[in-house]
Amino acid sequence: MKIVNTILTNQFFLMFLAISTGLLLGKIKIKNFSLGISGGIFTGIIIGYFATAWAHSVAEGAVGYSNARRILSQGVVSQPFFTFFLFLFLASIGLKVGKNIGVIFKKYGVRFVVLGAMIPAVSMIVACAAHMTVFKNDRNLTAYETIGVFSGSMTSTPAYGTALDAAAGLDVQALYDRSDTQGKAEILHRIDDTDSLAPDEGIALTEQQIAAYKESTASSVSLGYTVGFPVGVLVIVLMMQLLPLIFRIDIEKEKEIYKSEIERNPQQSKERKDGPLDFIAFGIVIMIGIAIGSITIPLGPLGSFSLGAAGGILLTALILSHIGKVGPLNFCMDAKALGILSRMGLTFFMAIVGLRYGYDVINALTGSGLKLAVASAVIEAVAVLVAFFTGRKIFHLNWTILSGAIAGGCTSAPGLGAAISVVKDDEPSTGFGAAQPFAILTNVILTTIFFAVFL
């Protein structure tokens, strides 16, 4: 039993189990629909759920207790694997398609700005509507859970961080003083859920009570984010698969039109010879991207903005690939080699997403978080549909780059992976890279505004 337990809880075993079963699932076709590489998310969710559920059931001293503790503290697969394969995926696809980024920006630039800002804006409108209607009479679903669901459904760590910072910076005493009797009772309930504190006028909250309130609000934001994130991932992945089928988009024809537009564009960069895969240049891209992503730009009363490591890496890869050669370093590398790297990174990343969030997804869909899960799905789906119709009907964007722009507006790397899987081409990453920075900025600003309005 000890040997079996060691094998079945080994994170490498579970990763490759999710990948192999996910790729097999992805090969199944129902008419024109198949999950492709995205299948790893779904098998990962199932495997991740059972592994985590088992870990919760192991008593101290039982066989596998140490493995169970590791799963509960670090996840079914450790965070560094998640981060490494995400970086590998983003750097390789950025380097592969960056040569066209100049043409794309000149031809479609403003449209990407609009789409990048539109998706978070529509999502926030839907989240606010849920807060004021569906959540209104539920004592357990407050503004804090709402903003958590918004940031989770947008898979936006910057928005989540902004929400936590805003919650930590609340003037709880002032909030209590200006609240009505019901509002005061809600604040005191968060401080002491036994409801032993009466909502009296003029009460001075102690430092311990203020700290307890802030801890409770951070927990509520995190709950919304934890439920919203995996549901948001699933929705964007499925919609990338379903939208071309529902609206009868001929993907091969779209790809041909897109490539002919790029080739005949007079502003296209001159032909450059691809060099071999250069891991020195590849490593430099990731290092510069991490550095750029860590830069925080203050926005005054609206908080601050940063791309994050993932956004910084993709943007750096696109720009340096477009530039080509810098001194002895050639950032225009062999497309076939970069394609293999990006596919490997994406395959592992998709499976790891499922493994790490499987337990949360299934718990959300079967437990008390069902309202939050449904709200997250609606928030994401409505925003994607609005962006899709805007992109297709108003901006007349080709699906090849529109799919990436929608994923970028949702700041969703798994969504980009699904777009690439459906299109069977890495070009959606140009749309993703163009829209994502504006989506991140809008997410941060909207989160700050939400706190100003509802708290």
N, C-alpha and C positions, 0 to 999 in steps of 0.2 A: 504493500500500500504506500510506503514511503517513496519508493521509486516511481510509482505511477503518479503520485501527488507532485513530485518534483518535476516530472515531465509536463504534466498538464497545467502547471502554474508557471512554467518557464516562459518569460515574455517573448523570447525569440521563437519558441514553438508556436505560441499563440499568434504572433505576427504572421508567420508563414502559413499557419492554418487559415487565418482570415483572408490572406492574399489569395491562396490557391482556391479556396471555396468561393471567394468573391469573384475571381476571374471566371470560374466555371459558371457561376450564376449570371455573370455579365454576358456570357455567350448565348444564353437562352433568348430567343427572339419570339415575341408575340406580335405577329404582323411585322410592322417596321420598328417596333419598340424593343430596345435592349438597354441594359444598364451599363454595359461596357466596364471600364475600370471602376466606375462608381459602385459596382456590386460589392466591392470590399467594404464600403461603409456599412452596408446592410448585414453582411455576414459578421462583420466586426461588432456591430451592435448586439447581435444575438450571443456571440461568444463572450463579449465583454459583460453582458448582463449576468450570464450564468457564472462566470468567474467571480464577479463581485458579490453576487448573491451567496455563493458558496463561502467566500471570505467572511461575510457577515455572520455566517452560521457556525463558524469554527470556535469552539470553546478553548480557553487557555489550557495548555498542556496536551491538547489533542494533536494527532498527527497532522502536520502541515500548518500548525499555528503560526510559525514565523513567516511562512509564505503568505498566509492570509493577512498578517499585519502589514507586510510589504505592499500587497495589492491595495489595501485600504488607505495606506499613507502615501503611496507614490502613484497609484493607478495601475491598471492591468498592464500597461506599457508606460515606462517612465517618460516624463516630460522631455528630456533631452533627445530622445528618438523622434518625438513629434516635431520638435524644433529643427533638428538636423535635416530631416527629409523635406520639411517645408522649405527651408533655405535652399536645399539642393534643387528642388523643383522650380522655385521662383528664379534663381540665378540662371539656370540652364535655359529656361524658356525665354527669359529676357534677353539673353545673349543671342539666342537663335533668331528672334524676330525683330530685334532692335533696329536693324538696318532700314526698316520701313517707317519707324516712328516719326521721323521728320515729315514725311509725306502725309501721314495720318493726322498729325496735329495741324498742319496747314490746311488740310481739306476739311477736317471735321472738328477741330479744336473746341469751338464754342459749344457745340452739341454735347461733347463729353462733359464739359463743365456743368451744363444744364442737367444732364442725366445723373451725374455724380451727386449733385445737390438735391435733385428731385426725389430720388428714392428715399433718403433719410427723412426728407420733409413730409412725404406722403405717409411714411411709416409712423412718424411722430403724430400726425393728425389722427391716424387710426388708433394709436396707443392712447391718445388723449380721449378719444371717443369711448374706448373701452373703459377707461378710468372713470369717466363721468356717467356711464350707463351700467354695463355688466358688473363692474367691480364696486359700484357705488354703495350698495347695501351689504357688502361682505367685509366684515371687520378685519379679516386676515389679508385682504388685498388692498393695500394703500398706495399712495403715490410712489413709495419706495419700491414696491414690487413692480409697479407699472414701468418705472424708468429702467429697472433691471431687465424686464422683458423686452423693452425697446432696444437696449444695448445688446442683449443676447440675440434677439431675432436678426439684428444687423451684424451679428458676429463681430462687434466692434469693441475691442479691448480698450481703446482710448476713451470711448463713451462710458464704458463701465468704470474706468479709472476716474474719469471726471465726476461721475455720479458718487463714487465713494468719497472723493475729495470734498465735494459739495456737502455730502451728509456729515462728514467729519467737521466741516467748518460752520455748521449751523449754530446760530445763536439760540440755543434751546429755551433759555429764559424768556427772550423776546417773543419767540414763537408761542410759548405758553401764555404769555400775558395778552397777546392779541387774539388768541383763539376763543371761540364761544365755549359754552359749557361742555358740549359734546366733544369738541376738539381738545379741551383740557383733559377730559376723561380718557381720550385715546392716547394722549401723551403719557399720562400717568399709568395707563395699562401697559404701555411699552416698558416703562420703568419697573413696574411690579405687576405681573400678570395675575396676581391673586386679587387685584382690584381693592386692596385695603386702603389705598390713598384716595381721599375725597377731592374732587376738583374745586377747591376753594379759591376765592379771589385773593390776590396779593401773596400767594404762597411763594417762598423763595426756594428754588431747587438747589439741593446740595451738589457739590462737585461729583460725588459718587452717583447721584441720580442722573446728572447730565451725561456722565460717562456711560451709564447703563443705557440711556436713551440712544446715544450715538452708536453704541455697540449693536443695539437692536436694529437701528436703521441700516447699518452696514450689512447685517445679516439678511435683512429683507431685500436690499438691492442685490445681494449675492444670490439669494434664492431665485429672484426673477431672472437674473442672468444665467444661472445654472440650468433652469428649465428652458429659457428662450434660446440659448446658444445651439444645442443639438437639434432642436426642432427647426430653427432657422436654417441650419445646414441641410437637413433633410428636404425642406421645402424648396430651397434654391436648386438643389441637385435634381429633384424630381421635375421641377418646372423647366429646367434646361433640357431635360429629356422630352417632356410632353409638349411644350410650346410649338416646336417645329412640326409635330404630328397633328396637333389640333388645328393649326392654321396653315397646314399643307405647304410648308416651306421646303422647296427643293434644295437641299443642302449642297449637293454637288454643283448645281447651277449657280448658287450663291457664291461658292468658292471660285468658280471660273470667272464670274463677273468681277469679283473683288480683285483677283490677281491681274486681270486685264486692266482694271482701273489703275492699279499700282504701277504696272509696267509701262503704260502709256503716259503717265503723269510727267510733264516736262520738268517738274521740280525734284524728280527722283534722284537720289544720290547716284554717283557714278558707280559702275560695277567694281566690286572689290574682290580680291581673291581670298577665299577662306583659308586661314591657317589651321594647323593641327590643334587638337585640344590641348590647351595650355593651363595646367593646374596652378601655376604661379599667378597668371592673370585671373583665373577663376577665383582663387583665394582672395586676391586683391579686391575683386568686385564685392565679395561678401563682407570683407572687412570695412570697405568704404560705405557699403550699404548699412551695416550695423551702426557705424558712426553717424551717418546722416539721419538714420531713423531715431537716434537717441537725442537729436537736437530738439529742444523744446522752445517753441515760439510763443511768448506771452501775448494774450489777447485782452489784457486789461480785465474789466469786470466779467468778461465772457470766459475766463479761464485761460487755458493754454492749449497748444496744438503740436503734435509730433506725428510723424509718419509711422513710427514703430519700426522694428528691425525688418519685418517682412516687407512693408511698403518701401523702406529705404533700399533694400536689396533689389527689388524688382525695378525700381526707378533707376538705380545706378546701372544695372545690367542693360536696360533699354538704351540709356544715354551713351554708355561706353561702347556698346555694340554699334550704335549709329555713328559714333566718331570713328571707330575702326582701330587705327593704330595710334598708340601713344608711346613715342620713343621705341624701345625694343619690344614693347608688349603689343600683341595683336589681339584685340578683343572681338575680332570677327573670326570666329572659329568654325570648325567643320560642323555643318548642320546635322549630319547623321549621328555623330558622336554626342552632340548636345541633345538630340532627340532621344537617344538611348538613356542619357542621364535624367532628362526631364520625365520620361515615362517611368523610370525606376523610382524617382523621387515621388511622383504622383501616386504610383501604385502603393507604396509603403504608407504615404501620408493618408490616403483615403482609408486604408485598413486601420491605421492607428487612431484616426478620428473616431471610428466606430467602436474600437476597443475601449478607448478612454471614456466615451460618453454613453455607451450602451445602457448602463444601469440607470443613469439619470433620465434617458429618453423613455425607457419602458416604465420606470416609476412615475414619471410625469404623466404618461398617458393612462395609467391605471390608478393613480392615487389622488391626493388632494390638490395636486398641481395641475389637474386637468384643465381648469379654466385658464390658467396661465399658458399652458401648452397650446390650447386652441387659439387664444389671443395672439400668441407668437406666430402661429401658422397664418392667421388672417392678416396680421401686420405685414409679414413678408410677402404673402401672395398678392395682396392688393397693390403694394408698392411695385412689385415686379411686373404686374399686368399693366399698370399705368405707364411704367417706363417702356414696356414693350410696344404698346400702342403709340406712344409719343415717338419712339425711335423709328418705328416702321411707317406710320401714317403721316407724321409731321416732318420728321427729319430725313425720312427715306434712307435709313441706314441699312447696309448689308448685314444679314444675320451673322456673318463671320466675325465682325467686330462688335455688333450690337450685343451679342451674347456675352462677350467679354466685358463690355461696358456695364451691362446689367449686374454681372458678378462683381465688378469693381464698385458699383454704386452700393451694393450690399456688403462691401469689404470682405467678400467670402472667397478664400482660396479654394475650398472644396467646390464652390460654384464655378470658379474658373476651370478647375479640373474637369468638372462635368461638361462644361462648354467645349473644352478641347477634345474630350472623349466623343462627344456627339458630332462635332465638326470634322473630327479626325485630322486636325491641323492645329498647330500652335498659334496661329494668327490671332485668336481671341485675346491673347495676352496683351496685345497692343491696346485694345479697347479697355482692358482691365487697368493697365498701367496709367492710361490717360484719365480715367474717371475716378479711380480710387482716392487720390489725394484730396479731391474736392468733397468726396463722401466723408472721409475722416474728419475734415474741417467742419463740415455741416453737422455731423454727429455730435462733436464736442460743443459747438455753439448751441444746438437745440437742447442738449442735456442741461446746459447752464440755464437757458431760458425756462425750461420746464420747472426747475427748482424755484426760480424767481416767481413764477406764476402760481404754482400749486402749493408752495410752502412759505 
